[in-house]
Amino acid sequence: MTAVVSLGLAGSLDHDVIRELATAAESAGLHAIWLNDTADGEALGGLAAAAEVTSTLRLCTGVIPFDRTPASGVAARVQELALPQERLLLGVGSGQARHPVPLVSAGLDELQQLVHAPVVLGALGPKMRSLAATRASGALLSWLTPAIAGDAAAELRADAEAADRDRPVAVLYARGIVDPDAAAALAEESARYASYPSYRANFERLGIRADDTTISGTTPQRLADALAAYRVGVDELVFRAITPDGSTVAYRRIIDALGAALA
């Protein structure tokens, strides 16, 4: 099975920009738009803007941390925004909680009772992947090489099968560029994540560096080769777009390049 390819953006983008990029992503044949949820950029609000101008594009959140927004708050916002749940997928996680497993376990149960959309769990390590396999619709993986992501997805499916659960979806976030001028921004993003204690520990455990997991698709062939490598083993690849200047034009170049690579 070859993974579908989606576009990942920051939830802090202006909603007019999100509307334009969502329309372009749908026209390019991408599967979904994923918006990272941050303190300065609510993913659900951005998805509501994208829903206004699209009809088939899946609408997905990056990890909404339960330590910042409880399950009841996520569900209330979905209802308030009248998000189309037949196109919606919610990504959730523990955030910076001191006791992440109990928080996430309870949050998953509550949220899945309140919404009809599938819920996937941001899973950095094996404990969260096991929880994703047995209590959620799947896992949102990040900062992994293609081979490690494939192994994690296989483990996720095995855990679900052992628990007599439906096959979980394995979604992989990969930071990527198509513009050589964005190389510095990609290196900065990699260094930032490598400085976080939880990510640094995971990179050390896996024996990789953050920049081993990124996509530098700065020529059509390099992009095609990278996409082919990352689409083996997982169900969905989210190309988290990194640009040199954050301009709409730069994001459009990424969408055009992805569309051409998938044509």
C-alpha positions in Angstrom: 0.0 0.0 0.0 1.3 3.4 -0.9 0.6 6.3 1.4 -1.5 9.3 0.4 0.2 12.6 0.6 -1.1 15.7 2.5 0.0 19.2 3.2 1.0 20.4 6.7 0.9 24.0 7.7 1.0 26.2 10.8 -2.3 26.9 12.4 -1.1 30.5 12.9 -1.4 31.4 9.2 -3.9 34.0 8.3 -7.2 32.4 7.5 -7.3 34.0 4.0 -4.0 32.4 3.3 -5.3 29.0 4.6 -8.3 29.4 2.3 -6.1 30.0 -0.8 -3.7 27.2 0.1 -6.5 24.7 0.9 -8.1 25.4 -2.5 -4.8 24.9 -4.2 -4.1 21.7 -2.3 -7.4 20.2 -3.3 -6.9 21.1 -6.9 -3.4 19.5 -6.8 -4.9 16.2 -5.7 -3.5 16.2 -2.2 -5.4 14.1 0.4 -5.7 16.5 3.3 -4.6 19.7 4.9 -3.1 19.4 8.4 -2.8 22.4 10.7 -0.5 22.5 13.7 -2.3 23.7 16.8 -0.2 26.2 18.8 -0.8 28.9 21.4 -1.0 31.5 18.7 -2.7 29.5 16.1 -5.8 27.4 16.7 -6.0 24.6 14.2 -9.8 24.1 14.3 -10.4 27.8 13.4 -8.1 27.4 10.5 -9.8 24.2 9.4 -13.2 26.0 9.5 -11.8 28.5 7.0 -10.5 25.7 4.8 -13.8 23.9 4.9 -15.5 27.0 3.4 -13.7 26.7 0.1 -13.2 22.9 -0.3 -15.4 19.9 -0.8 -13.3 16.8 -0.8 -10.1 17.8 1.0 -9.7 16.1 4.4 -9.4 18.5 7.3 -7.0 17.5 10.0 -5.3 18.9 13.1 -1.8 18.3 14.3 -1.6 17.5 18.0 -4.0 19.5 20.1 -2.5 19.0 23.6 -5.0 17.9 26.3 -3.0 19.8 28.9 -4.0 23.0 27.2 -7.4 22.1 25.7 -9.5 19.3 27.4 -11.5 16.9 25.3 -14.7 18.7 26.1 -13.2 21.9 24.9 -12.1 20.3 21.6 -15.6 18.8 21.0 -17.3 22.1 21.9 -15.2 24.0 19.4 -15.9 21.4 16.6 -19.6 21.9 17.2 -19.3 25.7 17.5 -17.5 25.9 14.1 -19.9 23.4 12.5 -16.9 21.5 11.1 -17.8 18.8 8.6 -17.0 15.7 10.7 -17.2 13.4 7.7 -14.0 15.2 6.5 -12.5 15.9 9.9 -9.7 14.1 11.7 -8.5 15.2 15.1 -4.9 14.8 16.3 -4.4 15.0 20.1 -1.6 14.5 22.6 -0.3 15.0 26.1 1.5 18.3 25.6 3.7 19.0 28.6 1.6 17.0 31.1 3.6 15.5 34.1 1.4 12.3 33.9 0.7 12.0 30.2 -0.7 8.4 30.0 -3.7 8.9 32.4 -4.4 12.3 30.9 -4.4 11.0 27.3 -6.2 7.8 28.1 -9.1 9.6 29.7 -9.1 12.4 27.1 -9.3 9.9 24.2 -12.3 8.1 25.7 -14.1 11.3 26.4 -13.4 12.9 23.0 -14.4 9.8 21.0 -17.8 9.8 22.8 -18.4 13.5 21.9 -17.4 13.6 18.2 -17.9 11.4 15.1 -14.6 12.2 13.5 -11.7 9.8 13.9 -9.1 10.7 16.6 -5.4 9.9 16.3 -2.8 10.3 19.0 0.6 12.0 18.7 2.9 9.2 19.6 6.6 9.9 20.1 7.6 6.7 21.9 6.4 3.1 22.2 4.1 3.7 25.2 2.0 6.3 23.3 2.0 4.2 20.2 0.6 1.3 22.2 -2.1 3.6 23.5 -2.8 4.9 20.0 -3.2 1.3 18.7 -5.6 0.3 21.5 -7.5 3.4 22.3 -7.5 5.6 19.2 -8.0 5.4 15.5 -4.3 5.6 14.9 -1.1 7.4 15.6 0.5 10.6 14.4 4.2 10.0 14.0 6.9 12.7 13.6 10.6 13.2 13.1 11.3 9.6 11.9 13.3 8.2 9.0 11.3 6.2 6.4 12.6 2.9 7.8 11.9 3.7 11.4 8.5 5.0 10.5 7.7 1.8 8.7 8.8 -0.2 11.8 6.7 2.0 14.1 3.6 1.6 11.8 4.1 -2.2 11.8 4.3 -2.3 15.6 1.2 -0.1 15.8 -0.8 -2.5 13.6 0.5 -5.6 15.5 -0.6 -4.0 18.9 -4.0 -3.3 17.5 -4.4 -6.8 16.1 -3.3 -8.3 19.4 -6.0 -6.2 21.1 -8.6 -7.3 18.5 -8.9 -3.7 17.3 -9.5 -2.3 13.8 -6.4 -1.6 11.7 -5.1 1.8 13.0 -4.0 4.5 10.6 -0.3 5.5 10.7 0.3 9.1 9.8 3.8 10.5 9.4 4.8 14.2 9.6 8.0 15.0 7.7 9.4 18.5 7.5 10.3 19.4 3.9 11.4 22.0 1.4 11.3 22.4 -2.3 13.2 25.7 -2.5 17.0 25.6 -1.9 16.7 29.0 -0.2 14.6 27.3 2.5 17.5 25.1 3.6 18.5 27.4 6.5 14.9 27.5 7.7 14.7 23.7 7.6 18.0 23.4 9.6 16.7 25.9 12.1 13.5 23.9 12.6 15.5 20.7 13.0 17.8 22.3 15.6 14.8 23.7 17.5 13.1 20.3 17.9 16.5 18.6 18.7 16.8 21.0 21.6 13.5 19.8 23.2 14.4 17.2 25.9 11.7 14.7 24.9 12.7 14.8 21.2 16.4 14.9 22.0 16.0 11.7 24.1 14.0 10.0 21.3 16.6 10.9 18.7 19.3 9.5 20.9 17.3 6.3 21.6 16.8 5.8 17.8 20.4 6.7 16.9 19.4 9.4 14.4 19.6 13.2 14.0 16.6 15.5 13.4 17.8 16.4 9.9 18.0 12.7 9.0 14.2 12.7 9.0 13.6 15.7 6.7 12.9 16.0 3.0 15.0 18.3 0.8 13.1 18.0 -2.4 14.9 20.8 -4.1 14.7 19.2 -7.6 11.7 17.3 -9.0 13.7 14.0 -8.9 14.9 14.5 -5.3 11.3 15.3 -4.3 9.9 12.3 -6.1 12.6 9.9 -4.7 12.0 11.2 -1.1 8.2 10.9 -1.4 8.5 7.4 -2.7 10.8 6.4 0.2 8.5 8.0 2.9 5.3 6.5 1.4 6.3 2.9 2.1 5.1 1.5 5.4 2.8 4.3 6.6 -0.8 5.2 5.5 -0.4 8.9 5.1 2.6 11.3 4.6 2.1 14.8 5.8 4.6 17.1 4.0 5.1 19.8 6.7 5.9 22.8 4.5 9.0 24.9 5.3 9.6 28.0 3.3 12.3 30.6 3.2 10.1 33.5 3.9 6.6 32.3 4.9 5.0 33.9 1.8 1.9 32.5 0.2 3.9 32.3 -3.1 6.4 30.0 -1.5 3.7 27.7 -0.1 2.1 27.6 -3.5 5.4 26.5 -5.0 5.4 23.5 -2.6 1.9 22.6 -3.5 2.6 22.8 -7.2 5.8 20.6 -6.7 3.9 18.0 -4.7 1.1 17.9 -7.3 3.6 17.5 -10.1 5.4 14.7 -8.2 2.2 12.8 -7.6 0.8 13.2 -11.1 
